[in-house]
């Protein structure tokens, strides 16, 4: 997605503008865009919006019957780790514990991104 390119260039507003115009047809497109949106909110330090988005994303994943259980589980792990980070954004000890958990979790989606974010928070 072009929105991901803008995200990588830290052009968050442009990425958000594109996200709002994308027509999502498949489960994969939905979770990829929802993941990108969560990353942008975290980078922008929009913690309240991130919390709401993660709650909605989690509900979407739990209710979804289109994706395989493995894909849903890997996405849910990402959402739950990001929720833990968001809820403990200033607690270095909890972030360190979270980093250990993510390090040991070899199947979570966006694992390397999560580890980089956690490292930057320490």
C-alpha positions in Angstrom: 0.0 0.0 0.0 1.1 3.5 -0.7 -0.1 4.4 2.8 2.6 2.1 4.2 5.3 3.9 2.2 4.1 7.2 3.7 4.2 5.6 7.2 7.8 4.5 6.6 8.7 8.0 5.6 7.0 9.3 8.8 4.4 11.2 6.7 1.6 10.1 9.0 -1.1 12.6 7.8 -0.6 11.5 4.2 -0.8 7.9 5.3 -4.0 8.5 7.3 -5.5 10.3 4.3 -4.9 7.3 2.1 -6.1 4.8 4.7 -9.4 6.6 4.8 -9.9 6.2 1.0 -8.9 2.6 0.7 -11.7 0.2 -0.2 -11.1 -3.0 1.8 -12.4 -6.2 0.3 -10.6 -9.1 2.1 -9.8 -10.0 5.6 -6.1 -9.6 4.9 -6.6 -6.1 3.7 -8.6 -5.2 6.8 -6.0 -6.5 9.3 -3.1 -4.9 7.3 -4.8 -1.5 7.3 -5.9 -1.8 10.9 -2.3 -2.7 11.9 -0.9 0.2 10.0 -3.4 2.6 11.6 -2.4 1.3 15.1 1.3 1.9 14.3 0.6 5.4 13.2 -1.4 6.2 16.3 1.4 4.8 18.5 4.0 6.8 16.7 1.9 10.0 17.0 1.4 9.3 20.7 -2.4 9.3 20.2 -2.8 6.9 23.2 -6.6 7.3 23.7 -7.3 6.8 20.0 -5.0 3.8 20.0 -6.8 2.3 22.9 -10.2 2.6 21.2 -8.8 1.4 17.9 -7.2 -1.7 19.5 -10.4 -2.6 21.3 -12.3 -2.4 18.0 -9.5 -4.3 16.2 -9.6 -7.0 18.8 -13.4 -7.3 18.6 -13.2 -7.5 14.8 -10.6 -10.3 15.0 -12.6 -12.3 17.6 -15.8 -12.0 15.6 -14.3 -12.7 12.2 -14.9 -16.0 10.5 -13.2 -15.2 7.2 -9.5 -15.6 8.3 -7.8 -18.8 9.4 -7.5 -19.4 13.2 -3.7 -19.1 12.9 -3.9 -15.7 11.2 -6.4 -14.4 13.7 -4.3 -15.7 16.6 -1.2 -14.0 15.3 -3.0 -10.7 14.8 -4.6 -11.0 18.3 -1.2 -11.4 19.8 -0.1 -8.2 18.1 -3.1 -6.4 19.4 -2.8 -7.7 22.9 0.9 -6.8 23.1 0.2 -3.3 21.8 -2.5 -2.9 24.4 -0.1 -3.9 27.1 2.4 -1.3 25.8 -0.2 1.4 25.5 -1.5 0.7 29.1 2.1 0.8 30.5 3.7 3.4 28.3 5.6 5.0 31.1 6.5 1.9 33.2 9.9 0.7 32.2 9.7 -2.5 34.2 6.5 -3.6 32.6 7.9 -2.6 29.2 11.0 -4.8 29.9 8.7 -7.7 30.8 6.7 -7.1 27.7 9.9 -7.1 25.6 10.8 -10.5 27.0 7.3 -11.9 26.2 7.5 -10.6 22.6 11.0 -11.9 22.2 9.8 -15.4 23.2 6.7 -15.2 21.0 8.0 -16.4 17.6 4.6 -16.2 15.8 3.2 -12.8 16.7 2.7 -10.6 13.6 5.0 -7.6 13.3 7.3 -9.1 16.0 10.4 -7.2 14.8 8.5 -3.9 14.7 7.2 -4.5 18.2 10.7 -5.3 19.5 12.1 -2.1 18.0 9.3 0.0 19.5 9.8 -1.6 22.9 13.5 -1.0 22.8 12.9 2.6 22.0 10.6 2.9 25.0 13.3 1.6 27.4 
